[in-house]
Amino acid sequence: MSKFVINGQCWRLKYVSSHDRHLVDRTGVPTLGTTDPRFHRLYLCKELDYYTRKRVLMHELSHCVMISYGLIEKLHIYVRPEYWFEAEEDLCNFIVDYSEEIQHITSQLMYN
């Protein structure tokens, strides 16, 4: 199990089989990765190809950042309770989908 720290909180990453019970999200849906905020653990399917593993890991790390910095509570202020789950998932997907492009353009503009 790999360890990492975000905002002083120690997290652990464990790769598990695609049929592992930890890969069922809080809505009961099987998935490729999950984050357990109670025990500060991430679980990722070990059978993923490199590209998919990177995307799923980035998504789950986004959950960790939101939890470790108290951003979930801020999200809940701006979003109706019935949309909390979807808003959190969409925000993590936004980070995965666009953060590299934002960083790339920032680097280009900083050094022009």
trRosetta pair geometry for C-beta under 8 A, 3 or more apart (Angstrom, degrees):
i j d omega theta_ij theta_ji phi_ij phi_ji
1 12 4.8 15 162 -177 119 115
1 13 6.7 163 -167 73 69 44
1 14 4.8 -29 -113 -83 94 90
2 12 6.8 149 78 -158 45 59
2 13 4.4 -13 61 55 100 103
2 14 7.9 -176 25 -70 70 42
3 10 6.1 -17 -164 -167 108 99
3 11 7.1 146 -156 80 56 48
3 12 5.5 -29 -97 -99 65 72
3 13 7.8 -162 -72 16 20 77
4 10 7.7 152 83 -152 30 55
4 11 5.4 -22 68 64 79 98
4 12 8.0 156 22 -91 67 27
4 13 7.0 29 6 -15 109 109
5 8 6.6 1 -178 -120 110 12
5 9 6.6 154 -154 73 67 37
5 10 5.5 -33 -97 -95 81 56
5 11 7.1 165 -95 16 27 80
6 9 5.7 -25 68 59 71 92
6 11 6.2 19 10 -10 102 126
6 61 8.0 158 -70 -163 144 82
6 64 5.4 123 17 142 158 106
6 65 5.9 -120 -169 -95 145 58
6 68 4.1 160 110 26 107 175
6 69 7.7 -79 150 -35 105 86
7 65 7.9 111 -12 -141 115 57
7 68 4.1 149 41 151 119 109
7 69 5.4 166 -51 -74 159 72
8 68 7.8 159 50 -169 63 109
9 40 6.0 -149 160 -120 108 141
9 67 7.9 -99 83 112 163 96
9 68 4.7 -147 34 -123 131 104
10 40 6.3 94 93 127 57 150
11 40 4.6 -123 -107 168 63 96
11 41 6.9 163 -166 -90 74 28
11 42 6.6 40 168 -11 117 99
11 64 5.5 3 -92 -141 162 134
11 68 7.8 -76 -47 -66 120 127
12 40 6.7 89 12 113 77 83
12 41 5.0 -21 68 -111 92 79
12 42 7.3 -164 95 28 46 70
13 41 7.5 156 -88 -162 27 63
13 42 4.7 -15 -110 66 74 108
13 43 7.9 167 -158 -82 55 26
13 44 6.7 5 -170 3 100 112
13 57 7.8 25 -138 -132 141 101
14 22 7.7 20 82 98 118 166
14 41 6.5 -4 8 -170 108 111
14 42 7.2 166 26 85 62 57
14 43 5.5 -20 72 -108 90 70
14 44 7.6 169 87 27 42 70
15 43 7.8 130 -113 -161 19 57
15 44 5.4 -37 -108 75 67 88
15 45 7.4 11 -158 130 76 13
15 46 3.8 87 164 -83 112 98
16 20 3.7 -32 150 -1 127 166
16 22 5.6 94 30 55 167 120
16 23 6.4 -157 85 -38 121 107
16 43 5.2 -10 10 -166 126 105
16 44 7.3 141 24 69 74 36
16 45 6.8 -56 73 -105 68 39
16 46 6.3 177 57 -17 16 100
17 20 4.8 128 60 -39 74 93
17 45 7.5 -5 154 -142 19 71
17 46 6.6 -34 -81 32 35 107
17 47 7.5 44 -147 -24 50 110
18 23 6.7 -79 -160 64 39 170
18 32 7.9 -28 -125 -118 86 63
18 45 4.9 42 -95 -143 71 117
18 46 7.8 -114 -43 43 69 66
18 47 5.3 -40 -43 26 112 131
19 23 7.7 -178 160 46 3 128
20 23 5.2 92 72 -2 84 103
20 43 6.8 -132 103 178 135 134
20 45 7.9 -175 28 -103 109 67
21 24 6.1 -40 -171 9 52 114
22 34 5.9 -153 158 52 74 129
22 36 7.4 -65 -151 -42 103 124
22 43 3.9 176 132 -92 125 176
23 30 6.0 35 121 -157 94 73
23 31 5.7 -149 177 65 77 61
23 32 6.9 -6 -154 -129 117 10
23 33 7.1 -35 -126 -82 87 17
23 34 6.0 -175 -120 -9 37 112
23 43 6.0 -126 -70 120 69 121
23 45 6.0 61 -111 -69 145 91
24 28 6.2 -11 175 -151 110 34
24 29 6.9 157 -158 75 67 26
24 30 5.5 -41 -99 -92 71 54
24 31 7.1 127 -121 14 22 83
24 34 7.3 -2 61 -58 29 150
25 28 7.2 -43 73 23 67 18
25 29 5.1 -9 41 59 107 83
25 30 7.9 166 1 -112 79 5
25 31 4.9 50 -37 -6 106 135
25 34 5.6 -173 -95 -106 65 109
26 85 7.3 -142 77 -119 117 122
27 85 6.7 89 -55 -170 119 158
31 34 6.2 114 71 -61 121 87
32 44 7.0 12 148 -153 74 67
32 45 4.7 -78 -156 8 68 125
32 48 6.3 76 -166 -77 121 130
32 52 7.0 -94 -172 162 159 111
32 56 4.8 -98 113 -112 118 145
33 42 6.7 1 -174 -178 104 95
33 43 6.4 173 -150 91 57 57
33 44 4.5 -5 -106 -106 103 70
33 45 6.6 -103 -61 -1 67 79
33 56 4.2 140 -11 172 135 110
33 57 7.0 -164 -110 -73 163 41
33 59 6.6 131 73 76 133 110
33 60 4.6 -96 145 -52 130 130
34 42 7.3 173 88 -153 45 54
34 43 5.0 3 53 53 88 101
34 60 7.1 64 103 -115 8 118
35 41 7.5 168 -156 91 49 46
35 42 5.3 -21 -104 -103 71 76
35 43 8.0 -166 -76 21 29 70
35 60 5.0 160 -59 -157 102 87
35 63 4.0 -175 20 101 163 143
35 64 6.1 -146 -138 -57 136 75
35 67 7.4 -167 148 -15 134 142
36 39 4.9 2 117 45 121 94
36 40 7.3 -52 91 10 79 10
36 41 4.6 4 50 59 111 90
36 42 7.6 -162 19 -76 74 29
36 43 7.3 51 -15 -11 105 103
37 40 7.1 22 -157 -77 34 49
37 63 7.6 -114 -68 156 97 106
37 67 4.8 -158 -123 -129 111 147
40 64 7.7 76 -152 -131 75 99
42 57 7.8 80 152 -134 148 67
42 60 4.7 103 -142 152 123 136
42 61 7.4 -13 -86 -69 157 58
42 63 8.0 141 -101 67 103 117
42 64 6.7 -52 -59 -57 118 123
44 48 7.1 -70 165 12 101 134
44 53 6.7 78 168 -145 136 82
44 56 5.8 128 -135 117 105 123
44 57 6.1 -5 -94 -80 150 80
44 60 6.8 -125 -74 5 98 157
45 48 5.3 101 90 -34 98 102
45 56 7.3 -25 31 133 92 172
48 52 4.3 -128 -170 94 110 110
48 53 4.1 147 100 -66 122 82
48 56 6.4 -111 -113 17 172 140
49 52 5.1 80 56 18 78 104
49 53 6.7 -146 90 -11 32 94
50 53 5.8 -60 -144 37 24 112
50 54 6.4 26 159 -21 63 106
51 54 5.9 -55 -153 32 28 111
51 55 6.7 22 153 -14 62 107
52 55 5.8 -57 -149 39 34 110
52 56 6.1 28 156 -15 69 109
53 56 6.0 -58 -143 41 28 106
53 57 6.0 28 158 -20 65 111
54 57 5.8 -58 -144 39 26 111
54 58 6.3 27 156 -19 63 107
55 58 5.8 -54 -148 36 28 111
55 59 6.4 31 153 -21 63 106
55 96 5.4 75 -155 -169 76 131
56 59 5.5 -53 -150 34 33 115
56 60 6.3 26 155 -13 66 106
57 60 5.9 -57 -145 41 30 105
57 61 6.1 31 155 -19 65 108
58 61 5.7 -55 -143 39 29 112
58 62 6.5 39 153 -28 62 101
58 95 6.8 -159 156 116 101 100
58 96 4.6 127 105 -107 122 89
58 99 7.6 -161 -173 41 131 136
59 62 5.7 -52 -159 25 30 116
59 63 7.3 31 145 -16 61 97
59 92 4.7 75 -158 155 73 114
59 93 6.6 15 -117 -80 109 53
59 95 7.5 147 -107 72 48 104
59 96 5.1 -16 -70 -54 79 137
60 63 5.5 -44 -160 28 42 114
60 64 6.7 45 143 -20 66 101
60 92 7.8 53 -63 -163 22 138
61 64 5.2 -48 -150 34 42 117
61 65 6.4 45 151 -21 69 99
62 65 5.7 -48 -147 33 33 111
62 66 6.5 33 153 -17 63 105
62 91 7.1 -175 158 118 128 82
62 92 3.9 152 90 -128 137 81
62 95 4.5 154 -105 58 137 152
62 96 7.0 -94 -26 -42 141 85
63 66 5.8 -58 -150 38 31 110
63 67 6.2 27 154 -16 67 109
63 88 7.2 59 -110 169 87 112
63 92 5.9 -3 -51 -93 76 137
64 67 5.8 -59 -147 40 29 109
64 68 5.9 22 160 -15 67 114
65 68 5.9 -58 -136 42 26 106
65 69 6.0 0 170 5 64 116
65 71 7.2 10 124 20 74 137
66 69 6.7 -72 -140 50 19 93
66 71 4.1 -95 -146 71 68 112
66 72 5.2 93 147 -54 104 76
66 75 7.2 5 -162 -18 126 134
66 88 7.0 166 115 -143 169 98
66 91 7.3 90 -79 107 143 135
66 92 7.8 -84 -14 -73 135 92
67 70 7.9 28 179 -68 26 28
67 71 7.7 -59 -35 43 20 81
67 72 5.9 23 -92 -21 56 124
70 73 5.4 -29 180 28 81 116
70 74 6.9 86 129 -18 77 98
71 74 5.2 -51 -152 38 50 115
71 75 6.2 56 149 -25 73 99
72 75 5.6 -52 -152 33 33 114
72 76 6.5 35 150 -22 64 105
72 88 6.9 14 -123 -104 88 124
73 76 5.6 -53 -151 33 33 115
73 77 7.1 44 148 -29 61 96
74 77 5.6 -44 -160 18 39 116
74 78 7.2 14 154 -2 65 106
75 78 6.3 -74 -158 45 35 98
75 79 5.8 -8 163 12 74 122
75 84 7.1 109 121 -141 108 76
75 87 5.9 163 177 122 117 125
75 88 6.3 100 133 -80 163 79
75 91 7.0 -96 -113 -20 137 159
76 79 6.3 -71 -121 54 28 89
76 81 7.3 32 -152 -95 92 67
76 84 5.9 13 -104 -114 83 116
79 83 5.0 -115 175 89 107 106
79 84 5.9 140 105 -89 122 55
79 87 4.4 -51 -127 -42 165 169
80 83 5.1 69 66 18 83 105
80 84 7.8 -116 98 -41 43 73
81 84 5.6 -17 -154 -25 42 115
83 86 5.2 -64 -162 52 69 109
83 87 5.2 73 138 -31 91 106
84 87 5.9 -60 -143 37 24 110
84 88 6.3 21 161 -17 63 108
85 88 6.1 -60 -153 36 27 108
85 89 6.4 21 155 -14 64 110
86 89 5.7 -57 -145 41 32 110
86 90 6.0 32 157 -19 67 108
87 90 5.8 -54 -143 38 28 110
87 91 6.3 30 156 -20 63 107
88 91 5.8 -55 -148 35 28 111
88 92 6.5 27 154 -16 63 105
89 92 5.8 -56 -150 37 32 110
89 93 6.3 29 153 -16 66 108
90 93 5.6 -56 -146 40 32 111
90 94 6.2 41 152 -26 65 103
91 94 5.5 -47 -148 30 32 116
91 95 6.7 35 152 -20 62 100
92 95 5.8 -51 -154 32 34 113
92 96 6.6 31 151 -15 65 105
93 96 5.6 -54 -148 39 36 111
93 97 5.9 28 158 -16 69 113
94 97 6.0 -62 -140 43 26 106
94 98 5.9 -26 178 24 64 116
95 98 7.1 -84 -130 53 14 78
95 99 5.0 21 -173 -40 62 123
96 99 7.0 -16 -89 13 10 108
98 101 5.4 -62 -159 44 58 112
98 102 5.8 57 147 -24 85 106
99 102 5.6 -56 -146 38 33 112
99 103 6.2 32 157 -18 68 107
100 103 5.7 -54 -145 39 31 110
100 104 6.2 34 154 -22 65 107
101 104 5.6 -53 -144 35 30 113
101 105 6.3 25 159 -13 65 106
102 105 6.1 -57 -146 40 27 106
102 106 6.2 32 154 -22 63 109
103 106 5.6 -55 -146 36 29 115
103 107 6.4 31 156 -20 64 105
104 107 5.9 -55 -152 34 29 110
104 108 6.6 28 151 -18 63 105
105 108 5.5 -52 -149 36 35 114
105 109 6.2 27 157 -14 68 109
106 109 6.0 -63 -146 42 27 105
106 110 6.1 30 157 -25 66 110
107 110 5.8 -54 -142 33 28 113
107 111 6.5 -5 169 7 62 113
108 111 6.8 -86 -154 48 21 88
108 112 6.5 36 155 -47 64 106
109 112 5.8 -39 -143 5 34 119
